[in-house]
Amino acid sequence: MDYKLLFTATVCAAAFCATPVHADYTSWQDPSYDFSKISRIYVGRVDMSDVALSSARQKSLETTFASRMNKSKIPKDVMLTIEAPTASKTLSGSRVQKASAESGTEEAEDLFEAAKAANAQVYILPRLTRWQVKSYIEPAHVEWRSVQVRDSYQDKDGNWHDFYRTETYPDYVPAREIPYAVVTMTFEWYDVESGELIASSEDDRTRNAENDPKGMYQRIVDRFAKDLKEKVEK
Protein backbone atom coordinates (compact mmCIF):
# COMPACT_ATOMS: atom_id res chain seq x y z
CA MET A 1 0.00 0.00 0.00
CA ASP A 2 1.10 3.53 -0.77
CA TYR A 3 -0.24 5.97 1.85
CA LYS A 4 -0.20 9.65 1.01
CA LEU A 5 -1.58 12.45 3.21
CA LEU A 6 -3.56 14.83 1.04
CA PHE A 7 -5.20 17.10 3.61
CA THR A 8 -6.12 17.32 7.27
CA ALA A 9 -9.45 18.57 8.59
CA THR A 10 -9.90 19.15 12.27
CA VAL A 11 -13.12 18.59 14.13
CA CYS A 12 -13.24 19.17 17.87
CA ALA A 13 -14.70 16.19 19.68
CA ALA A 14 -14.33 17.55 23.19
CA ALA A 15 -16.41 20.27 24.81
CA PHE A 16 -14.37 23.16 26.18
CA CYS A 17 -14.76 26.88 26.74
CA ALA A 18 -15.66 28.97 23.74
CA THR A 19 -12.98 31.38 22.61
CA PRO A 20 -13.70 34.97 23.67
CA VAL A 21 -14.09 36.51 20.24
CA HIS A 22 -16.64 39.18 19.42
CA ALA A 23 -17.14 42.55 17.77
CA ASP A 24 -20.00 44.72 19.02
CA TYR A 25 -20.85 48.06 17.47
CA THR A 26 -23.62 50.39 18.61
CA SER A 27 -24.43 53.91 17.42
CA TRP A 28 -26.94 56.69 17.93
CA GLN A 29 -27.60 60.03 16.32
CA ASP A 30 -30.06 62.83 16.93
CA PRO A 31 -32.73 62.46 14.22
CA SER A 32 -33.49 66.17 14.38
CA TYR A 33 -29.92 67.27 13.66
CA ASP A 34 -29.08 68.21 10.08
CA PHE A 35 -25.75 66.52 9.45
CA SER A 36 -25.76 67.69 5.84
CA LYS A 37 -25.04 71.26 6.99
CA ILE A 38 -21.67 70.26 8.44
CA SER A 39 -18.74 71.79 6.60
CA ARG A 40 -16.07 71.71 9.31
CA ILE A 41 -15.39 69.02 11.91
CA TYR A 42 -12.87 69.21 14.71
CA VAL A 43 -11.73 65.83 16.05
CA GLY A 44 -10.21 66.07 19.50
CA ARG A 45 -7.25 64.26 20.95
CA VAL A 46 -7.97 60.65 21.93
CA ASP A 47 -8.94 60.58 25.61
CA MET A 48 -7.02 57.69 27.25
CA SER A 49 -7.75 58.55 30.88
CA ASP A 50 -9.73 55.32 31.37
CA VAL A 51 -6.80 53.04 30.54
CA ALA A 52 -3.33 52.60 32.02
CA LEU A 53 -0.84 53.03 29.19
CA SER A 54 2.74 54.19 29.08
CA SER A 55 3.42 57.63 27.65
CA ALA A 56 5.21 55.99 24.71
CA ARG A 57 2.19 53.80 23.95
CA GLN A 58 -0.18 56.77 24.21
CA LYS A 59 1.92 58.81 21.82
CA SER A 60 2.06 55.89 19.38
CA LEU A 61 -1.72 55.47 19.45
CA GLU A 62 -2.32 59.19 19.04
CA THR A 63 0.00 59.27 16.04
CA THR A 64 -1.71 56.21 14.54
CA PHE A 65 -5.13 57.80 15.01
CA ALA A 66 -4.11 61.05 13.35
CA SER A 67 -2.35 59.26 10.48
CA ARG A 68 -5.28 56.97 9.64
CA MET A 69 -7.85 59.75 9.94
CA ASN A 70 -5.84 62.09 7.71
CA LYS A 71 -5.70 59.35 5.06
CA SER A 72 -9.46 58.74 5.15
CA LYS A 73 -11.43 59.90 2.12
CA ILE A 74 -13.64 62.55 3.66
CA PRO A 75 -15.76 64.53 1.14
CA LYS A 76 -13.80 67.49 -0.24
CA ASP A 77 -16.39 70.01 0.93
CA VAL A 78 -15.93 68.98 4.56
CA MET A 79 -12.85 70.25 6.40
CA LEU A 80 -11.50 67.78 8.96
CA THR A 81 -9.07 68.96 11.64
CA ILE A 82 -7.31 66.38 13.84
CA GLU A 83 -6.05 67.71 17.15
CA ALA A 84 -2.30 67.15 17.43
CA PRO A 85 -0.98 64.65 20.02
CA THR A 86 0.85 67.47 21.80
CA ALA A 87 -2.34 69.51 22.25
CA SER A 88 -3.84 70.37 25.63
CA LYS A 89 -6.03 68.13 27.77
CA THR A 90 -9.35 66.65 26.76
CA LEU A 91 -12.23 65.78 29.03
CA SER A 92 -14.04 62.55 29.79
CA GLY A 93 -17.55 62.15 28.39
CA SER A 94 -19.27 62.89 31.72
CA ARG A 95 -17.26 66.10 32.14
CA VAL A 96 -18.05 67.10 28.57
CA GLN A 97 -21.78 66.86 29.21
CA LYS A 98 -21.48 68.69 32.52
CA ALA A 99 -19.34 71.43 31.01
CA SER A 100 -21.68 71.80 28.05
CA ALA A 101 -24.66 72.19 30.35
CA GLU A 102 -22.99 74.95 32.36
CA SER A 103 -22.58 77.82 29.95
CA GLY A 104 -19.45 79.86 30.44
CA THR A 105 -17.53 77.35 32.60
CA GLU A 106 -13.79 77.01 32.20
CA GLU A 107 -14.17 73.35 31.16
CA ALA A 108 -16.53 74.21 28.33
CA GLU A 109 -14.26 76.98 27.12
CA ASP A 110 -11.24 74.66 27.15
CA LEU A 111 -13.12 71.94 25.36
CA PHE A 112 -14.53 73.93 22.45
CA GLU A 113 -11.95 76.70 22.15
CA ALA A 114 -9.97 75.00 19.39
CA ALA A 115 -13.11 73.87 17.57
CA LYS A 116 -14.52 77.39 17.59
CA ALA A 117 -11.20 78.83 16.43
CA ALA A 118 -11.36 76.45 13.47
CA ASN A 119 -14.93 77.61 12.73
CA ALA A 120 -16.11 74.02 13.14
CA GLN A 121 -19.77 73.15 13.56
CA VAL A 122 -19.03 69.81 15.24
CA TYR A 123 -16.54 68.66 17.86
CA ILE A 124 -15.83 64.91 18.11
CA LEU A 125 -14.34 63.39 21.23
CA PRO A 126 -12.72 59.94 20.75
CA ARG A 127 -12.24 57.93 23.94
CA LEU A 128 -10.24 54.75 24.46
CA THR A 129 -12.10 53.02 27.30
CA ARG A 130 -10.54 49.53 27.25
CA TRP A 131 -7.13 48.26 26.19
CA GLN A 132 -6.38 44.86 27.66
CA VAL A 133 -4.41 41.70 26.98
CA LYS A 134 -5.71 38.67 28.87
CA SER A 135 -5.60 34.92 28.53
CA TYR A 136 -7.69 31.84 29.23
CA ILE A 137 -6.90 28.15 29.64
CA GLU A 138 -8.12 25.84 26.93
CA PRO A 139 -8.56 22.43 28.64
CA ALA A 140 -6.92 19.31 27.32
CA HIS A 141 -9.12 17.61 24.75
CA VAL A 142 -9.23 15.25 21.82
CA GLU A 143 -9.59 16.40 18.22
CA TRP A 144 -10.58 14.02 15.48
CA ARG A 145 -8.49 14.47 12.38
CA SER A 146 -9.49 13.19 8.95
CA VAL A 147 -7.05 12.15 6.26
CA GLN A 148 -7.47 10.78 2.78
CA VAL A 149 -5.37 7.71 2.08
CA ARG A 150 -4.48 6.46 -1.37
CA ASP A 151 -4.86 2.74 -1.85
CA SER A 152 -4.68 0.37 -4.81
CA TYR A 153 -6.31 -2.80 -6.00
CA GLN A 154 -5.71 -5.20 -8.87
CA ASP A 155 -8.60 -6.17 -11.12
CA LYS A 156 -9.16 -9.61 -12.69
CA ASP A 157 -7.10 -8.63 -15.73
CA GLY A 158 -4.10 -7.78 -13.58
CA ASN A 159 -4.43 -3.99 -13.92
CA TRP A 160 -3.81 -1.79 -10.89
CA HIS A 161 -6.23 1.02 -9.92
CA ASP A 162 -5.84 3.74 -7.30
CA PHE A 163 -8.65 4.86 -5.03
CA TYR A 164 -8.94 7.04 -1.95
CA ARG A 165 -10.57 6.40 1.37
CA THR A 166 -11.04 8.54 4.47
CA GLU A 167 -9.61 7.56 7.81
CA THR A 168 -10.12 9.36 11.11
CA TYR A 169 -7.95 9.19 14.17
CA PRO A 170 -7.96 10.88 17.62
CA ASP A 171 -5.32 13.47 18.33
CA TYR A 172 -4.74 14.47 21.97
CA VAL A 173 -4.25 18.23 22.50
CA PRO A 174 -2.82 19.20 25.91
CA ALA A 175 -4.13 22.13 27.93
CA ARG A 176 -2.75 25.46 26.80
CA GLU A 177 -2.93 29.15 27.63
CA ILE A 178 -4.38 31.31 24.84
CA PRO A 179 -4.00 35.11 24.87
CA TYR A 180 -6.69 37.47 23.70
CA ALA A 181 -6.95 41.22 23.36
CA VAL A 182 -9.78 43.63 24.13
CA VAL A 183 -10.16 47.16 22.73
CA THR A 184 -13.14 49.48 23.19
CA MET A 185 -13.53 53.02 21.88
CA THR A 186 -16.37 55.51 21.98
CA PHE A 187 -16.87 58.56 19.76
CA GLU A 188 -19.05 61.46 20.89
CA TRP A 189 -20.21 64.17 18.52
CA TYR A 190 -21.08 67.60 19.93
CA ASP A 191 -22.62 70.60 18.26
CA VAL A 192 -20.12 73.39 18.93
CA GLU A 193 -22.69 76.17 19.16
CA SER A 194 -25.10 74.49 21.59
CA GLY A 195 -22.76 72.00 23.26
CA GLU A 196 -25.39 69.29 22.81
CA LEU A 197 -24.54 65.66 22.10
CA ILE A 198 -25.74 64.90 18.56
CA ALA A 199 -24.29 61.44 17.90
CA SER A 200 -22.30 58.71 19.57
CA SER A 201 -20.95 55.24 18.90
CA GLU A 202 -19.13 52.46 20.71
CA ASP A 203 -16.90 49.87 19.04
CA ASP A 204 -16.03 46.95 21.32
CA ARG A 205 -13.78 44.18 19.99
CA THR A 206 -12.20 41.03 21.38
CA ARG A 207 -9.87 38.90 19.32
CA ASN A 208 -8.47 35.49 20.13
CA ALA A 209 -4.76 34.59 20.02
CA GLU A 210 -3.74 38.25 20.12
CA ASN A 211 -1.13 39.74 22.43
CA ASP A 212 -1.04 43.20 20.84
CA PRO A 213 -4.36 45.06 20.44
CA LYS A 214 -3.00 47.65 18.01
CA GLY A 215 -4.47 45.93 14.94
CA MET A 216 -7.96 46.08 16.45
CA TYR A 217 -7.41 49.71 17.40
CA GLN A 218 -6.55 50.54 13.80
CA ARG A 219 -9.68 48.78 12.52
CA ILE A 220 -11.82 50.70 15.02
CA VAL A 221 -10.35 54.00 13.83
CA ASP A 222 -10.99 52.99 10.21
CA ARG A 223 -14.62 52.17 10.98
CA PHE A 224 -15.03 55.53 12.72
CA ALA A 225 -13.62 57.26 9.63
CA LYS A 226 -16.11 55.36 7.47
CA ASP A 227 -18.99 56.29 9.79
CA LEU A 228 -17.95 59.94 9.72
CA LYS A 229 -17.90 59.92 5.93
CA GLU A 230 -21.36 58.35 5.74
CA LYS A 231 -22.86 60.87 8.15
CA VAL A 232 -21.62 63.97 6.34
CA GLU A 233 -22.50 62.59 2.90
CA LYS A 234 -26.19 62.20 3.72
Salt bridges, closest charged atoms under 4 A:
ASP2 OD2 - ARG150 NH2 2.29
ASP24 OD2 - HIS22 NE2 3.74
ASP50 OD2 - ARG127 NH2 2.91
GLU62 OE2 - ARG45 NE 2.63
GLU138 OE1 - ARG176 NE 2.80
GLU143 OE2 - HIS141 NE2 3.00
GLU143 OE1 - ARG145 NH2 3.24
ASP151 OD2 - ARG165 NE 3.39
ASP155 OD2 - HIS161 NE2 2.75
GLU167 OE2 - ARG165 NH1 2.23
ASP171 OD2 - ARG145 NE 2.60
GLU188 OE2 - ARG127 NH1 3.59
ASP203 OD1 - ARG205 NE 3.03
ASP203 OD2 - ARG223 NH1 3.44
ASP204 OD2 - HIS22 NE2 3.32
ASP204 OD1 - ARG130 NH2 2.97
GLU210 OE2 - ARG207 NE 3.08
ASP212 OD1 - ARG57 NH1 3.80
ASP222 OD2 - ARG68 NH2 2.80
ASP227 OD2 - LYS231 NZ 3.06
